[in-house]
Amino acid sequence: MVTTVTFMKIDKHLLKFPQTLPNDLESFMLFYPEKFPAIVDYYEEIAPKIAGDPKAYEKYGFWARDELFEGFEKIKNDYEKGDQDDLAFLVEIDQRFHKLTCYRFWIVNYLFPDGPIHEFYVNSLKDLIHKFVDVWEEVEEYEDKVVKIQRDMLQSDYADLYLQQALGGVNFVKLLEENKKTKLLLNEAIDLIDQHSSKNTQKINSIWDRLLSRDDS
């Protein structure tokens, strides 16, 4: 059996070099494209290959990391061996560090994670969350719920934990349904949950307590 993996299609305009970055604390966007104009073409060459493929992006990120460390050691060795009183030499070292940072650090840690591709994935995730979150009477309560789920799912390792807990909950419900006694309590809790009323919270928690402490007596 051959498994086919389909990656999310990203519009071409989102693969263009970013015009702004929301977290550009060092203001690299102001001078890196001017200082190293080839970074624009390089970014637009790499983006279509990795933006929609998480495995390809991970592989590229690790490659850039190794290149960054190797390049740093080479520049550091050249600096230690060179004439540190020569201003031309020091400027050259500085230029090399900036170019290395631009092509092997900035592109991976800023352009992709903070640029339009990141915004595309965040917006797509938010759209999906809107599809499965129940609409509450209060708009603020509904939007707060969406934001909370979005934040949880974007927390990297926490997202994995969130998924594990969700799947564990599914298995737990299946086990409750297999037992006649617990199934009655489960159905009672589900009915209260489906009413979407905060007034039922105490009743629902009481049912969970009864399930957890239930014995055969």
N, C-alpha and C positions, 0 to 999 in steps of 0.2 A: 504493500500500500504506500503510495506516494503522498506526502502531506505538502500542500501548497500554502505558503504564507503570503497573505496580501497585506501590504503596508498602506497606511493612509496616504491618499493623494494630496499633494500640497500645490496650490496654485503657483504658477511661475513667478508672479510679481512678489510673492513672499520670499522667494529665493534670491532676490536682489540684495545687494549690500545695504545694511541698515543706514538710515539717515540720522537716527537718534537712538540712544540707549537710556532707559530709565534709571539705571544704577551706575552711571558713568561718573563715579566719584572722583576719579583721577583726571577726568576730561580728556581721555585718550581719543575720543571721537573728533576732538578739535584739531589734533596735530598728527595722529598716526596715518590717516589717509593722505595727508599732505606730505608727511615725511617719507612714507613708504607707499606710494600710489599703487604699486603692483598688488597690494593686499586686497584691493577691490576685486580685481579679476581672479585672484587666487580664491577668495571667499566664494565667488559666484561659480567657480569651477568645482569646489568641494561640496557646496550646499546641496545640489541636486542628488549627489551620491549618498549622502548620509542623513539628510534632514528627515526623511520618512522611514529610515531603517535604524532602529535602536541598536542592533548588533553592530552595524557598520559604524555608527557614531561612537559606540563604546570602544571599538577597535581603533578608530582614528584618535580618540582621546588618549588612550594608553600609548599609542605611537608618538603623539605630540609630547606627552609627558616624558617619555624616554629621550626624545630628541632635545627637549628642554634641559634635562639634567646633563646630558652629554655635552651640549653646547655650552652650558654654564661652566662645566669643568674645563673645557678647552679654553674659553676666554679667561677664566681665572688663572690658569697655568701661564697663558701668554702675558697676562698682566704682571704676575709675580716675576717673570723672567725679563720683562721689558724695563725701559727707563721711565720710572714713575715721576721723574722731574720734567719729562718732555710733555708739554701741553698738547702737541699734535697727537702724540701716542695716547694720552688720556682721553682725548676727544674721540679717537678711533675706537677705543675700548668702550666708551659710553655708547657710541653709535651701534656697535655690535650687540651690546646688551639690549638696547631698545629694539633692534630688529629681531633678535631672538624672542624677546617678550611678545612682540607684536604677532609674529607668525606662529609661535608655538604655545603661547599662553593666552594672550588676549582673544584670539579667534575661538578658542575652545571654552574659555571661562567667562567670556563676555558677549561676543558677537552672536553665538548660537544660543546660550542660555537666557539672554536678556533681550534678544532682538525679535523681529517679526515672527520667526518660526516658533519661539517660545510662546508668544502671544496667541498664535494660531492654535497651539495645543491646549492652552489654558481656556480659550474661548470654546473650543470643541468639547472639552471636558465639562465646562459649565452648561453647555447646551444639552449634553447627555444627562447631567444631574437633574436638569429641569424636567426631563422626561419621566423620571422615576420618583421624584419627591412629590408627595401629595400636596395639593394646593390647600393652604390654610385660610381661614377667614381673614386673618390679619396679614397684610402684605409684608410687613416688616418681619413677622415671625417666619414666614415662608422664605424670604430672602436670606435671613439669618441662618436658616437650616441649609440652604444651598451653599452659602459661603463656608459654613462649618465643614460640610462634606467635601467641598472643593479643597479646603486647606488640609484636611486629613489625607486626602488622596494624593496631594502633591508633596507630602513629607518624606519622600524617598523610602527609607527603611520603615518608617511608620506606615507607609502605604502598604507594604508587604504584611505588616502586622494587622492592619485594618482588614486586608483581604483574608488572611488566615482566620481572624476572628469571625468574619462574616460567613465563611465556609463552615467553620466550626459550629456556628449557630444553626446553619441549615441541617447539619448532621444531628445536632441536639434535638431539633424539632422533629426530625424523622423518628428518633428514638422515643420521644414522648408520644408520638402517634401510634407506635406499635404496642403500647401498653393501654389497656382499657381504662384503668383508673386515671393515669396521667393525661390521657387523651381528653377526658371530660374537662379537666382543669385547663388544659391547653386551649380548647375550643372556647371556654369561658373567657380566657385572657384575650384571645383573638377578637372576640366580639367586642370587648371593651376597647381594645386598641383601634379597631376600625371605626369607632365613634369619634375619634380624634378630639377628645375632650380632656383637658387637663384635670377635670374633676375626677376622672377615672384613675389617675395615677396611683393613689393610695390603694385602690382596689386591685389594680394590676400587680403592684408590688406585693400585696398580701398573697396573691395567687402564686407568685414566684417563690415566696417564703414557704408556702404550703408544699410546693413541688420539691423544694430542696430538703425540707425536713420530713417529707412524707414517709410513713412506714406502713406496714400491712395491718396495723391494728385498727 
